Amino acid sequence: MLSAKKVSDSVITMTELVLPNYTNQLGNLLGGQLMHWIDICAALCASKHNQKVCVTASVDRIDFHHPIKLGEAVSLVASVNRVFKTSMEIGVKVFAESFLEGKRIHTNTAYLTFVAVDKDGKPTLAIEAIPESEDEKRRFDEALIRRENRLKDRTKQV
């Protein structure tokens, strides 16, 4: 089993078409449908990176910057931001693209925490992520800050 992998080796890109059954009365993509796609894309990224099943532990935030319209293509790009012991932060960027108008915009950002598990569903060591680009290194550093904030929030809730 590998002890480390490059961040770029685990990137997942999914593309979905916004169909009528995915929209609200305004013709915009339902937030819950987008959250479902985000979770799937992030889970694939985490599993690809760790070469084992990874389960969702938490969703930090999903920011909705722009509505996504019926008929647009939605591209989700997930990458490992940082690996801790058994958990890892996965970042997902969402883009909406209108092929008819030739426009592509960044619509959403999400941060999710996944845990690598063994065949019995018990947490197991995750494979380290090696950031190479400046953007990967920035996300690596920011992930630690978000993790510290998550852990602080957790102790406040108990």
C-alpha positions as CSV (number, residue, x, y, z in Angstrom):
1,M,0.0,0.0,0.0
2,L,1.2,3.5,-0.8
3,S,2.2,5.8,2.0
4,A,1.8,9.0,-0.1
5,K,0.2,10.2,-3.4
6,K,0.3,13.5,-5.3
7,V,-2.9,15.5,-4.9
8,S,-3.2,15.6,-8.7
9,D,-3.4,11.8,-8.9
10,S,-6.8,11.8,-7.2
11,V,-8.7,14.6,-8.8
12,I,-12.2,13.7,-9.9
13,T,-14.3,15.6,-12.4
14,M,-18.0,14.9,-12.8
15,T,-20.4,16.5,-15.3
16,E,-24.1,16.5,-14.9
17,L,-26.9,18.0,-17.0
18,V,-29.6,20.0,-15.2
19,L,-32.8,18.2,-16.2
20,P,-36.4,19.3,-15.3
21,N,-36.7,16.9,-12.4
22,Y,-33.6,18.5,-10.7
23,T,-35.1,22.0,-10.6
24,N,-37.4,24.1,-8.5
25,Q,-40.3,26.2,-9.6
26,L,-37.9,28.9,-10.8
27,G,-36.1,26.5,-13.1
28,N,-33.0,26.5,-10.8
29,L,-31.1,23.4,-9.7
30,L,-32.3,22.2,-6.3
31,G,-29.7,22.8,-3.6
32,G,-30.2,19.2,-2.3
33,Q,-29.5,17.7,-5.7
34,L,-26.3,19.7,-6.0
35,M,-25.3,18.6,-2.5
36,H,-25.9,15.0,-3.5
37,W,-23.6,15.4,-6.5
38,I,-21.0,17.2,-4.4
39,D,-21.0,14.3,-1.9
40,I,-20.6,11.7,-4.6
41,C,-17.8,13.5,-6.4
42,A,-15.9,14.1,-3.1
43,A,-16.4,10.4,-2.1
44,L,-15.0,9.3,-5.4
45,C,-12.0,11.5,-4.9
46,A,-11.3,10.3,-1.3
47,S,-11.7,6.6,-2.4
48,K,-9.5,7.1,-5.4
49,H,-6.8,8.7,-3.2
50,N,-7.0,6.0,-0.5
51,Q,-7.8,3.0,-2.6
52,K,-10.5,2.0,-0.1
53,V,-14.0,3.0,0.9
54,C,-14.2,6.5,2.4
55,V,-17.3,7.7,4.2
56,T,-18.6,11.3,4.8
57,A,-17.8,12.5,8.3
58,S,-18.9,16.1,7.9
59,V,-19.7,18.9,5.4
60,D,-18.2,22.2,6.5
61,R,-20.0,24.5,4.1
62,I,-21.4,24.8,0.7
63,D,-21.5,28.4,-0.6
64,F,-24.1,29.1,-3.3
65,H,-22.7,32.0,-5.4
66,H,-25.0,31.8,-8.4
67,P,-28.1,29.9,-9.4
68,I,-27.7,27.0,-11.8
69,K,-30.3,26.9,-14.5
70,L,-32.3,24.2,-16.3
71,G,-30.3,22.9,-19.3
72,E,-26.9,24.0,-18.0
73,A,-24.0,21.5,-17.6
74,V,-22.7,21.3,-14.1
75,S,-19.0,20.3,-13.7
76,L,-17.8,19.3,-10.2
77,V,-14.1,19.1,-9.5
78,A,-12.9,17.4,-6.3
79,S,-9.4,17.2,-4.9
80,V,-7.8,16.2,-1.6
81,N,-6.8,19.3,0.2
82,R,-5.1,17.6,3.1
83,V,-4.9,14.3,4.9
84,F,-4.7,13.9,8.6
85,K,-4.6,10.5,10.3
86,T,-7.7,8.6,9.2
87,S,-9.6,11.7,7.8
88,M,-9.1,14.0,4.9
89,E,-10.5,17.3,3.7
90,I,-11.9,17.2,0.1
91,G,-12.6,20.4,-1.7
92,V,-15.2,20.6,-4.4
93,K,-15.5,23.4,-6.9
94,V,-18.7,23.6,-9.0
95,F,-19.0,25.3,-12.3
96,A,-22.2,25.9,-14.4
97,E,-21.8,26.1,-18.2
98,S,-24.3,27.2,-20.7
99,F,-23.2,25.8,-24.1
100,L,-25.8,27.9,-25.9
101,E,-24.4,31.2,-24.4
102,G,-20.8,30.0,-24.3
103,K,-20.5,31.0,-20.6
104,R,-18.9,29.1,-17.7
105,I,-19.1,30.4,-14.1
106,H,-17.9,29.2,-10.7
107,T,-21.2,28.7,-8.7
108,N,-20.3,26.8,-5.6
109,T,-17.5,25.7,-3.2
110,A,-17.8,22.9,-0.7
111,Y,-15.5,21.4,1.9
112,L,-16.2,17.9,3.2
113,T,-14.4,15.6,5.6
114,F,-14.1,11.9,4.8
115,V,-12.7,9.0,6.8
116,A,-11.0,6.0,5.2
117,V,-12.4,2.7,6.6
118,D,-11.4,-0.9,6.4
119,K,-13.7,-3.8,5.3
120,D,-15.4,-3.8,8.7
121,G,-16.1,-0.1,8.6
122,K,-13.5,0.9,11.1
123,P,-11.3,4.0,10.5
124,T,-7.9,3.2,9.1
125,L,-4.8,5.2,8.2
126,A,-5.3,7.4,5.2
127,I,-2.7,7.9,2.4
128,E,-0.8,11.1,2.8
129,A,-1.4,13.8,0.1
130,I,1.5,15.6,-1.5
131,P,0.6,19.1,-2.7
132,E,2.8,20.3,-5.6
133,S,1.3,23.4,-7.2
134,E,1.0,26.8,-5.4
135,D,-2.8,26.4,-5.4
136,E,-2.5,22.9,-3.9
137,K,-0.1,24.2,-1.2
138,R,-2.4,27.0,-0.3
139,R,-5.4,24.6,0.0
140,F,-3.2,22.3,2.1
141,D,-2.4,25.1,4.5
142,E,-6.0,26.4,4.7
143,A,-7.4,22.9,5.3
144,L,-5.5,22.8,8.6
145,I,-7.1,26.1,9.7
146,R,-10.5,24.8,8.9
147,R,-9.8,21.5,10.7
148,E,-8.8,23.4,13.8
149,N,-12.0,25.5,13.6
150,R,-14.1,22.3,13.2
151,L,-12.5,20.7,16.3
152,K,-13.0,23.9,18.3
153,D,-16.7,24.0,17.2
154,R,-17.1,20.3,18.2
155,T,-15.9,20.9,21.7
156,K,-18.3,23.9,22.1
157,Q,-21.2,21.7,21.2
158,V,-20.5,19.0,23.8
